[in-house]
Amino acid sequence: MTPQREQALRRYTARRLSCEETGIPSGQTTIVTAREVEAQFFASSAFFARNVVNLCVLDDATVAQVNRDPTSAVQRAVGGIECRRRVDADEFASRAGASVERRGTPEPYLYLLPECFRPVAMAGVRELGDGDAGALRQLRLLLSPREAEYVGSNQAVVFGVYVGETLAAAASHYVFEEDGVVSAGVVTHPAYRRQGFGKAVTAAAAQWALERGWVVEWSTTAQNRGSLGIAAALGFRQYCVDTEFVMRDE
């Protein structure tokens, strides 16, 4: 990865984690107050809940997000962090001990660079237009509210593939122009999952972005094997992992 791309990803991650002012110092753990973020980002649970710590662990640094009015359990947990070094999720959980009520599923953030991209071709994959809006709406109605947000009609470009008259899968991006990053999303019709449709439309959307000089982001959960499988097949590399901790009030 070039220094320019690394700098862009660092800046983008700092914006996502509400630490634009401090940045993400290498070799340290930075504690920040979770804030309301741009509409394209999913807000940290720490923004809404006083008893949550969200830990983002990079290769060389950690960011801990807490509520503006944290509970005493959260204050004790982050107060025990040695900020002069990087603390990972396992160490945080071990030090917090019985104060941790629940540890959430890790959410990896991965990135795709041009030199790592492995294209996938499938007949029928194309850029969708106004005439496909109805089919896209029908597809989104079959999904959970959060899944439906991954691909919206207001995004710059959407790629899709049909099986007969049914839109089997669609993929697009949220664009973070000032950082040179696009966040990819894909949705697949429940009847056509694990058949390669999601991977094919994601590959088309990724190629569109890479040809325009963007770094492509992919975020998911560690339990979503289908999503991780698409990312691995196309050449995405892990950059950081978010883990949410719910702290027990004593």
C-alpha positions as CSV (number, residue, x, y, z in Angstrom):
1,M,0.0,0.0,0.0
2,T,1.4,3.4,-0.9
3,P,1.9,6.0,1.9
4,Q,-0.8,8.2,0.3
5,R,-3.4,5.4,0.4
6,E,-2.4,4.5,4.0
7,Q,-2.8,8.1,5.0
8,A,-6.2,8.3,3.3
9,L,-7.4,5.1,5.1
10,R,-6.1,6.4,8.4
11,R,-8.0,9.7,7.9
12,Y,-11.2,8.0,6.8
13,T,-11.0,5.6,9.8
14,A,-10.5,8.5,12.2
15,R,-13.7,10.2,10.8
16,R,-15.6,7.0,11.1
17,L,-14.5,6.7,14.8
18,S,-15.1,10.3,15.8
19,C,-11.4,11.0,16.3
20,E,-10.6,13.4,13.5
21,E,-9.1,15.9,16.0
22,T,-6.7,13.5,17.7
23,G,-6.1,11.2,14.7
24,I,-5.0,7.6,15.4
25,P,-1.5,7.7,16.8
26,S,0.6,4.6,16.0
27,G,1.5,2.3,18.9
28,Q,-1.1,3.8,21.2
29,T,-4.7,3.3,22.4
30,T,-6.8,6.5,22.0
31,I,-10.0,7.0,24.0
32,V,-12.6,9.1,22.3
33,T,-16.2,10.2,22.9
34,A,-18.6,8.7,20.3
35,R,-20.3,11.3,18.3
36,E,-23.1,11.5,15.7
37,V,-21.5,10.7,12.4
38,E,-22.3,11.3,8.7
39,A,-25.3,9.5,7.3
40,Q,-23.2,7.0,5.3
41,F,-21.6,5.7,8.5
42,F,-23.4,3.4,11.0
43,A,-23.2,5.2,14.3
44,S,-21.3,3.4,17.1
45,S,-23.6,1.8,19.8
46,A,-21.5,3.8,22.3
47,F,-23.1,7.0,20.9
48,F,-26.5,5.7,22.1
49,A,-25.7,3.6,25.1
50,R,-23.9,4.7,28.3
51,N,-22.7,1.2,29.1
52,V,-21.0,0.4,25.8
53,V,-17.3,0.5,24.8
54,N,-16.5,0.0,21.1
55,L,-13.0,-1.1,20.5
56,C,-11.4,-0.7,17.0
57,V,-8.1,-2.5,16.7
58,L,-5.7,-1.8,13.8
59,D,-2.4,-3.5,13.2
60,D,-0.5,-0.7,15.1
61,A,-3.1,1.2,17.1
62,T,-6.5,1.0,19.0
63,V,-9.4,3.4,19.4
64,A,-11.9,3.0,22.2
65,Q,-15.2,4.8,21.8
66,V,-17.3,5.6,24.8
67,N,-20.5,7.5,25.5
68,R,-20.4,11.2,26.4
69,D,-21.9,10.2,29.8
70,P,-20.4,6.8,30.5
71,T,-21.4,4.5,33.3
72,S,-19.1,3.9,36.2
73,A,-18.3,0.5,34.8
74,V,-17.2,2.0,31.5
75,Q,-15.2,4.6,33.3
76,R,-13.4,1.9,35.3
77,A,-12.8,-0.2,32.2
78,V,-11.2,2.5,30.1
79,G,-9.5,4.0,33.1
80,G,-7.5,0.7,33.3
81,I,-6.3,1.0,29.7
82,E,-2.6,1.7,29.2
83,C,-2.9,4.3,26.5
84,R,0.8,4.5,25.7
85,R,0.5,1.1,23.9
86,R,-2.0,-0.7,21.6
87,V,-4.5,-2.8,23.6
88,D,-6.4,-5.5,21.7
89,A,-9.9,-6.9,22.3
90,D,-8.8,-10.0,24.2
91,E,-6.6,-8.0,26.6
92,F,-9.4,-5.4,27.2
93,A,-11.9,-8.2,28.0
94,S,-9.4,-9.9,30.3
95,R,-8.6,-6.7,32.2
96,A,-12.3,-5.8,32.5
97,G,-13.1,-9.2,33.8
98,A,-16.5,-9.6,35.4
99,S,-17.4,-6.0,34.3
100,V,-17.9,-7.3,30.8
101,E,-21.6,-8.4,30.5
102,R,-21.4,-9.2,26.8
103,R,-18.9,-9.2,24.0
104,G,-20.3,-8.6,20.6
105,T,-19.4,-10.3,17.3
106,P,-16.2,-8.8,15.8
107,E,-16.8,-6.6,12.7
108,P,-13.8,-6.6,10.4
109,Y,-13.2,-3.7,8.0
110,L,-11.4,-4.8,4.8
111,Y,-10.0,-2.9,1.8
112,L,-9.4,-3.7,-1.8
113,L,-6.4,-2.2,-3.7
114,P,-5.9,-2.4,-7.5
115,E,-2.9,-4.7,-7.2
116,C,-4.9,-7.2,-5.1
117,F,-8.1,-7.3,-7.1
118,R,-9.2,-10.7,-8.6
119,P,-12.1,-10.0,-11.1
120,V,-15.0,-12.3,-11.5
121,A,-17.1,-12.3,-14.7
122,M,-20.7,-13.5,-15.1
123,A,-23.0,-13.1,-18.1
124,G,-25.8,-10.6,-17.6
125,V,-24.1,-8.4,-14.9
126,R,-24.7,-4.8,-15.9
127,E,-25.1,-1.3,-14.5
128,L,-28.7,-0.7,-13.5
129,G,-30.7,2.3,-14.6
130,D,-34.1,4.0,-14.0
131,G,-35.9,1.1,-15.6
132,D,-34.6,-1.2,-12.9
133,A,-35.9,0.9,-10.0
134,G,-39.0,-1.3,-9.4
135,A,-37.0,-4.5,-9.4
136,L,-34.5,-3.0,-6.9
137,R,-37.3,-1.9,-4.6
138,Q,-38.8,-5.4,-4.7
139,L,-35.5,-6.9,-3.8
140,R,-35.0,-4.5,-0.9
141,L,-38.4,-5.4,0.5
142,L,-37.2,-9.0,1.0
143,L,-34.4,-7.8,3.3
144,S,-33.9,-6.6,6.8
145,P,-33.9,-2.8,7.2
146,R,-30.1,-2.8,7.8
147,E,-29.5,-5.0,4.8
148,A,-31.7,-2.8,2.6
149,E,-29.4,0.2,3.4
150,Y,-26.4,-1.5,1.7
151,V,-27.7,-0.7,-1.7
152,G,-30.0,2.3,-2.3
153,S,-31.5,4.0,-5.2
154,N,-29.7,7.3,-4.3
155,Q,-26.2,5.9,-4.9
156,A,-24.1,7.0,-7.8
157,V,-24.0,3.6,-9.5
158,V,-25.6,0.2,-9.0
159,F,-24.7,-3.0,-10.7
160,G,-27.1,-6.0,-10.8
161,V,-27.9,-9.3,-12.4
162,Y,-31.3,-10.8,-13.3
163,V,-32.6,-14.4,-13.3
164,G,-35.5,-14.2,-15.6
165,E,-37.5,-11.2,-14.4
166,T,-36.1,-11.3,-10.9
167,L,-33.2,-9.1,-9.8
168,A,-31.0,-11.8,-8.1
169,A,-28.3,-9.4,-6.7
170,A,-27.3,-5.8,-6.7
171,A,-24.1,-4.0,-5.5
172,S,-23.1,-0.4,-5.1
173,H,-21.0,2.1,-3.0
174,Y,-21.3,5.0,-0.6
175,V,-18.7,7.5,-1.7
176,F,-16.4,9.3,0.7
177,E,-14.8,11.6,-1.9
178,E,-12.4,13.6,0.3
179,D,-10.8,10.4,1.5
180,G,-10.7,8.6,-1.9
181,V,-12.7,5.7,-0.3
182,V,-15.9,4.0,-1.4
183,S,-17.8,1.6,1.0
184,A,-19.2,-1.3,-1.0
185,G,-22.5,-3.0,-0.3
186,V,-24.3,-6.0,-1.9
187,V,-27.7,-7.5,-1.5
188,T,-28.8,-10.9,-2.8
189,H,-32.3,-12.3,-3.3
190,P,-32.9,-15.0,-0.6
191,A,-33.6,-17.6,-3.4
192,Y,-30.3,-16.9,-5.2
193,R,-27.8,-16.9,-2.4
194,R,-24.5,-18.9,-2.5
195,Q,-24.7,-19.2,-6.3
196,G,-22.1,-16.6,-7.2
197,F,-24.5,-13.7,-8.0
198,G,-23.4,-11.5,-5.1
199,K,-19.8,-12.0,-5.8
200,A,-20.3,-11.2,-9.5
201,V,-22.1,-7.9,-9.0
202,T,-19.7,-6.9,-6.2
203,A,-16.8,-7.5,-8.6
204,A,-18.4,-5.3,-11.2
205,A,-19.0,-2.5,-8.7
206,A,-15.4,-2.8,-7.4
207,Q,-13.9,-2.7,-10.8
208,W,-15.9,0.5,-11.6
209,A,-14.5,2.1,-8.4
210,L,-10.9,1.0,-8.9
211,E,-10.9,2.3,-12.4
212,R,-11.7,5.7,-11.0
213,G,-8.9,5.6,-8.4
214,W,-10.9,4.7,-5.3
215,V,-10.0,2.4,-2.5
216,V,-12.9,0.0,-1.9
217,E,-14.0,-0.8,1.7
218,W,-15.9,-3.9,2.8
219,S,-17.4,-4.2,6.3
220,T,-19.2,-7.2,7.7
221,T,-19.3,-9.4,10.8
222,A,-17.0,-12.3,11.6
223,Q,-20.0,-14.7,11.5
224,N,-21.1,-13.7,8.0
225,R,-19.2,-16.4,6.1
226,G,-20.9,-15.5,2.8
227,S,-19.8,-11.9,3.0
228,L,-16.3,-12.8,4.1
229,G,-16.2,-15.3,1.3
230,I,-17.0,-12.7,-1.3
231,A,-14.3,-10.4,0.2
232,A,-11.6,-13.1,0.2
233,A,-12.4,-14.2,-3.4
234,L,-12.1,-10.7,-4.7
235,G,-8.8,-9.9,-2.9
236,F,-9.9,-7.7,0.0
237,R,-7.4,-7.4,2.9
238,Q,-8.3,-6.8,6.6
239,Y,-7.4,-3.4,8.0
240,C,-9.1,-3.2,11.4
241,V,-11.7,-4.9,13.6
242,D,-14.5,-3.4,15.7
243,T,-15.7,-5.2,18.8
244,E,-18.5,-4.0,21.0
245,F,-18.4,-4.6,24.8
246,V,-21.5,-4.1,27.0
247,M,-20.3,-3.3,30.5
248,R,-22.1,-4.6,33.7
249,D,-23.2,-2.0,36.2
250,E,-22.4,-3.0,39.8
